[in-house]
Amino acid sequence: MVSAFDTLLMQKALDAAWAYQVLTFPNPAVGAVVSNDQGDILGVAAHQKAGYAHAEVLAIKAAYEILTEDRRISDIEDASELHTFLKKHHTHLFHNLSLHVTLEPCHHFGKTPPCSSLIEALHFKRIVIGSYDETQAQGGGAYLQSKGMEVHFGCLKKACDLLLSPFTCKENKEPFLFFKLALSANGVATGGIITSLDSRVMVHRLRDRCDLLVIGGNTVRVDRPILDARLCDGKAPDVLIYSHHNDFDRTIPLFDIPHRSITVASDLNHVNEYEMVMVEGGQGLLDALSNEIKWYLIFESPHEKEGKTIVLPTGLQKIFSQRVGEDTMSWYFKHTV
């Protein structure tokens, strides 16, 4: 049975995962929490980057260090080394603990060992799962049940499924499309730099995970942007300039990025050739694409600016917020009737 307390712990796992949404792509964003019967959280973590340790392993790592004060584990980052260390040194610490995870633990060898194997070896008292894994890594929950462990599915399933939206789109061979917007405290999106360096670094990290950026034609003409990921030494994605006129000055920096494909089009058909697509723009692009986009990522500065206030689409539901430097970064989902 899934209790109200389970939902509180699963929400902690969701919040941890949302902080890394898109940054884990092409892997899904996943969060995990390790707790005891008294409700104390001993470890909370999220998957941070494809190829790195999964959320369950990082949460277990944090819990192990709290329970043992064994600092040897703190310097281990490689997923395989973490699995090996924990299997060797767990000393039955986890038999009376619970694990909450937003996505069913993986059950295959990929870039990392299967989480199901580690969880079995540590023999948690209870495992609570949000979303089912429907990929080739599926079966972790059923496997743990077959080993006599108490496993519960479907805790905050709708919210956990929503978290998986980028990954679900990938599995369905559809692009995940989201609109990134930077706003001042009074809702202005024009007039030069708006948000802090921390937020701009985060945007570059997001660009590094995207394979296509969509930008409005007027923004290209007026701002003459680069649209790369230099602030995190990342890759520069391809660019779709959404415009009815292909009259751009080819000396604008974005045209000078090696190995970048640039397309000019008056529709979004080109995005179907990509997996992760970020739209960057202001009011004009917001209005033009309001029927095409369900996800919005808004960076809000605490400082006001002079200018016209942005009118956001109706029906936006805030899913998650976190501080990025002095700014607030929030994910919104647009519900359609």
C-alpha positions as CSV (number, residue, x, y, z in Angstrom):
1,M,0.0,0.0,0.0
2,V,1.2,3.5,-0.9
3,S,0.7,6.0,2.0
4,A,0.5,9.8,2.2
5,F,4.0,9.6,3.6
6,D,5.1,7.8,0.4
7,T,3.8,10.7,-1.7
8,L,5.8,13.2,0.4
9,L,9.0,11.2,-0.2
10,M,8.2,10.7,-3.9
11,Q,7.7,14.5,-4.2
12,K,11.2,15.0,-2.8
13,A,12.5,12.6,-5.5
14,L,10.6,14.5,-8.2
15,D,12.0,17.8,-7.0
16,A,15.5,16.5,-7.1
17,A,15.0,15.2,-10.7
18,W,13.4,18.3,-12.1
19,A,16.6,20.2,-11.2
20,Y,18.3,18.2,-14.0
21,Q,15.5,18.1,-16.5
22,V,16.9,18.1,-20.1
23,L,20.5,18.0,-18.7
24,T,20.3,14.2,-18.5
25,F,19.1,13.8,-22.1
26,P,19.2,11.3,-23.9
27,N,18.7,9.6,-20.6
28,P,15.5,10.3,-18.5
29,A,15.5,12.6,-15.5
30,V,15.1,10.5,-12.4
31,G,15.1,11.2,-8.7
32,A,15.5,8.9,-5.7
33,V,15.2,9.1,-1.9
34,V,16.5,6.7,0.8
35,S,14.7,6.9,4.2
36,N,14.1,5.1,7.5
37,D,10.9,4.1,9.3
38,Q,10.9,7.3,11.3
39,G,10.7,9.3,8.0
40,D,14.2,10.6,8.2
41,I,15.7,11.2,4.7
42,L,19.1,9.7,4.6
43,G,19.9,10.3,1.0
44,V,18.2,12.2,-1.9
45,A,19.7,12.5,-5.4
46,A,19.0,12.7,-9.1
47,H,20.6,11.4,-12.2
48,Q,22.7,14.2,-13.5
49,K,24.2,13.3,-16.9
50,A,23.9,10.4,-19.4
51,G,26.5,7.8,-18.7
52,Y,26.9,8.8,-15.0
53,A,25.6,7.0,-11.9
54,H,21.8,6.7,-11.7
55,A,19.7,8.5,-9.1
56,E,19.2,5.4,-6.9
57,V,23.0,4.8,-6.7
58,L,23.7,8.4,-5.8
59,A,21.0,8.4,-3.1
60,I,22.3,5.2,-1.7
61,K,25.8,6.6,-1.7
62,A,24.7,9.7,0.3
63,A,22.8,7.4,2.8
64,Y,25.8,5.1,3.2
65,E,28.1,8.1,4.0
66,I,25.6,9.4,6.6
67,L,25.1,6.0,8.2
68,T,28.8,4.9,8.3
69,E,30.8,8.2,8.2
70,D,33.0,6.2,5.8
71,R,34.5,9.0,3.6
72,R,36.1,6.6,1.2
73,I,32.9,6.6,-0.9
74,S,32.8,10.3,-1.3
75,D,35.5,10.4,-3.9
76,I,34.0,7.6,-6.0
77,E,32.1,8.9,-9.0
78,D,32.2,6.1,-11.5
79,A,29.0,4.1,-11.5
80,S,30.6,0.7,-11.7
81,E,33.0,1.5,-8.9
82,L,30.1,2.7,-6.7
83,H,28.1,-0.5,-7.3
84,T,31.2,-2.6,-6.4
85,F,32.0,-0.6,-3.3
86,L,28.4,-0.7,-1.9
87,K,28.0,-4.4,-2.5
88,K,31.2,-5.1,-0.7
89,H,30.8,-2.7,2.3
90,H,27.0,-2.3,2.9
91,T,27.1,-4.6,6.0
92,H,23.3,-5.0,5.9
93,L,22.7,-1.3,6.6
94,F,19.8,-1.0,4.2
95,H,17.6,-4.0,5.3
96,N,15.3,-1.7,7.3
97,L,15.3,1.3,4.9
98,S,13.0,2.3,2.1
99,L,13.9,3.5,-1.4
100,H,11.6,5.8,-3.4
101,V,12.4,6.3,-7.1
102,T,10.5,8.2,-9.8
103,L,11.3,5.6,-12.4
104,E,11.4,1.8,-12.2
105,P,15.1,0.8,-11.5
106,C,16.9,-0.3,-14.6
107,H,17.4,-4.1,-15.2
108,H,20.1,-4.3,-17.9
109,F,23.8,-3.5,-18.4
110,G,24.2,-0.3,-20.4
111,K,26.8,2.4,-19.7
112,T,26.2,1.5,-16.0
113,P,25.4,-1.8,-14.2
114,P,21.7,-2.5,-13.5
115,C,20.3,-0.7,-10.4
116,S,18.1,-3.7,-9.7
117,S,21.2,-5.8,-8.9
118,L,22.5,-3.3,-6.4
119,I,19.1,-2.9,-4.8
120,E,18.8,-6.6,-4.5
121,A,22.3,-7.0,-2.9
122,L,21.5,-4.3,-0.3
123,H,18.0,-5.8,0.2
124,F,16.0,-2.8,1.0
125,K,12.9,-3.3,3.2
126,R,10.7,-1.5,0.8
127,I,10.9,0.0,-2.8
128,V,8.3,2.5,-4.0
129,I,8.2,3.3,-7.7
130,G,6.5,6.1,-9.6
131,S,6.6,5.3,-13.4
132,Y,7.0,2.0,-15.1
133,D,10.1,1.6,-17.3
134,E,8.8,0.6,-20.8
135,T,12.2,0.5,-22.5
136,Q,14.7,-2.4,-22.9
137,A,15.8,-1.7,-19.3
138,Q,12.3,-2.7,-17.9
139,G,11.6,-5.4,-15.4
140,G,13.6,-4.1,-12.4
141,G,10.5,-3.9,-10.2
142,A,9.3,-7.4,-11.1
143,Y,12.8,-8.8,-10.6
144,L,13.0,-7.3,-7.1
145,Q,9.6,-8.7,-6.3
146,S,10.7,-12.2,-7.5
147,K,13.6,-11.9,-4.9
148,G,11.1,-11.5,-2.1
149,M,11.3,-7.7,-1.7
150,E,8.3,-5.5,-1.0
151,V,7.7,-3.3,-4.1
152,H,5.0,-0.8,-4.8
153,F,4.2,0.8,-8.1
154,G,2.3,3.9,-9.1
155,C,3.2,6.4,-6.4
156,L,2.5,9.9,-7.9
157,K,2.5,8.1,-11.3
158,K,1.0,11.0,-13.2
159,A,3.6,13.5,-12.0
160,C,6.4,10.9,-12.5
161,D,5.2,10.3,-16.1
162,L,5.1,14.0,-16.7
163,L,8.8,14.2,-15.6
164,L,9.6,11.6,-18.3
165,S,8.1,13.7,-21.1
166,P,11.4,14.4,-23.0
167,F,12.4,10.7,-22.8
168,T,8.9,9.5,-23.8
169,C,9.1,11.8,-26.8
170,K,12.5,10.3,-27.7
171,E,11.2,6.7,-27.4
172,N,8.2,7.7,-29.6
173,K,10.5,9.3,-32.1
174,E,9.0,12.7,-31.6
175,P,10.8,16.0,-30.8
176,F,10.6,17.4,-27.2
177,L,9.9,21.1,-27.8
178,F,10.1,23.7,-25.1
179,F,10.2,27.5,-25.0
180,K,12.9,29.2,-22.9
181,L,12.2,32.8,-21.8
182,A,14.2,35.2,-19.6
183,L,12.1,37.8,-17.8
184,S,12.7,40.7,-15.4
185,A,10.8,41.0,-12.1
186,N,8.2,43.1,-13.9
187,G,7.9,40.8,-16.8
188,V,10.1,42.5,-19.5
189,A,11.9,40.3,-21.9
190,T,13.7,42.9,-24.0
191,G,16.5,45.4,-23.7
192,G,19.7,43.4,-23.5
193,I,20.9,41.0,-20.7
194,I,18.2,40.2,-18.2
195,T,19.3,37.4,-16.0
196,S,22.5,36.6,-14.0
197,L,25.6,34.8,-15.2
198,D,24.4,31.7,-13.3
199,S,21.2,31.6,-15.4
200,R,23.1,32.2,-18.6
201,V,25.5,29.3,-17.8
202,M,22.4,27.1,-17.2
203,V,21.0,28.1,-20.6
204,H,24.2,27.2,-22.3
205,R,24.2,23.8,-20.5
206,L,20.7,23.3,-21.9
207,R,21.8,24.3,-25.4
208,D,24.6,21.7,-25.1
209,R,21.9,19.0,-24.6
210,C,19.7,20.3,-27.5
211,D,20.3,19.4,-31.1
212,L,18.2,22.3,-32.4
213,L,17.4,25.9,-31.4
214,V,14.5,27.8,-32.8
215,I,14.9,31.6,-32.9
216,G,12.8,34.4,-34.4
217,G,14.0,36.3,-37.5
218,N,13.8,39.7,-35.9
219,T,15.9,38.6,-32.9
220,V,18.6,37.5,-35.3
221,R,18.5,40.8,-37.2
222,V,18.5,43.0,-34.1
223,D,20.5,41.1,-31.5
224,R,23.0,39.4,-33.9
225,P,23.5,36.5,-31.5
226,I,26.0,33.6,-31.4
227,L,23.6,31.0,-29.8
228,D,26.4,28.6,-28.8
229,A,27.2,26.9,-25.5
230,R,30.6,28.5,-24.8
231,L,29.9,29.2,-21.2
232,C,30.0,25.5,-20.4
233,D,32.4,24.5,-23.2
234,G,29.5,22.6,-24.8
235,K,28.4,22.0,-28.4
236,A,26.5,24.5,-30.4
237,P,23.2,23.1,-31.7
238,D,21.8,23.6,-35.1
239,V,19.5,26.6,-35.6
240,L,16.1,27.1,-37.2
241,I,15.3,30.7,-37.9
242,Y,11.6,31.1,-37.8
243,S,11.0,33.8,-40.5
244,H,9.1,34.5,-43.7
245,H,12.1,36.3,-45.2
246,N,15.6,34.9,-45.7
247,D,17.4,38.2,-45.8
248,F,19.9,37.8,-43.0
249,D,23.4,39.2,-42.8
250,R,25.7,36.2,-43.0
251,T,28.3,38.0,-40.9
252,I,26.1,37.6,-37.8
253,P,28.1,35.3,-35.4
254,L,25.6,32.4,-35.3
255,F,26.3,31.8,-39.0
256,D,30.0,31.4,-38.2
257,I,29.8,28.3,-36.0
258,P,31.6,25.2,-37.5
259,H,29.6,22.1,-38.1
260,R,26.3,23.9,-37.5
261,S,23.3,23.6,-39.9
262,I,21.1,26.7,-40.2
263,T,17.7,26.6,-41.7
264,V,15.3,29.4,-42.4
265,A,11.6,28.5,-42.5
266,S,8.1,29.9,-41.8
267,D,6.9,26.6,-40.2
268,L,8.1,24.1,-37.6
269,N,8.3,21.1,-39.9
270,H,12.0,21.0,-39.6
271,V,11.9,20.2,-35.9
272,N,10.7,16.7,-36.6
273,E,14.2,15.8,-37.7
274,Y,15.5,16.4,-34.2
275,E,15.0,15.1,-30.7
276,M,15.5,17.9,-28.2
277,V,14.4,21.4,-29.4
278,M,14.6,24.7,-27.4
279,V,12.9,27.8,-28.6
280,E,14.4,31.1,-27.6
281,G,12.5,34.3,-28.2
282,G,10.1,37.0,-27.0
283,Q,6.5,38.0,-27.5
284,G,6.4,37.6,-31.2
285,L,7.6,34.0,-31.1
286,L,5.4,33.2,-28.1
287,D,2.3,34.3,-30.0
288,A,3.3,32.6,-33.2
289,L,4.0,29.2,-31.6
290,S,1.4,29.3,-28.8
291,N,-0.5,26.4,-30.3
292,E,2.7,24.3,-30.9
293,I,4.4,24.3,-27.5
294,K,3.3,22.8,-24.2
295,W,6.5,23.2,-22.2
296,Y,7.9,26.6,-21.0
297,L,11.1,27.2,-19.0
298,I,11.2,30.7,-17.5
299,F,14.2,32.4,-15.9
300,E,13.0,35.3,-13.7
301,S,15.4,38.0,-12.5
302,P,14.7,39.8,-9.2
303,H,15.5,43.1,-10.9
304,E,13.1,45.3,-12.9
305,K,13.7,46.7,-16.3
306,E,12.0,49.3,-18.5
307,G,10.0,47.9,-21.3
308,K,6.8,46.2,-22.4
309,T,5.5,43.4,-20.2
310,I,5.3,40.0,-21.8
311,V,1.9,38.3,-22.1
312,L,2.3,34.6,-21.3
313,P,0.1,31.9,-22.8
314,T,-3.0,31.0,-20.8
315,G,-3.3,27.7,-19.0
316,L,0.3,27.4,-17.7
317,Q,0.8,25.2,-14.6
318,K,4.0,25.6,-12.7
319,I,5.6,22.2,-12.2
320,F,8.9,23.0,-10.5
321,S,11.0,26.0,-9.4
322,Q,14.5,26.4,-8.2
323,R,17.0,29.2,-7.5
324,V,19.7,29.7,-10.1
325,G,22.1,32.2,-8.6
326,E,19.9,35.2,-7.8
327,D,17.2,34.2,-10.3
328,T,14.3,31.7,-10.3
329,M,14.1,29.0,-12.9
330,S,10.6,27.5,-13.4
331,W,9.2,24.8,-15.6
332,Y,5.6,25.2,-16.7
333,F,3.2,22.9,-18.6
334,K,0.4,24.2,-20.8
335,H,-2.8,22.3,-20.4
336,T,-5.0,22.3,-23.4
337,V,-8.8,21.9,-23.4
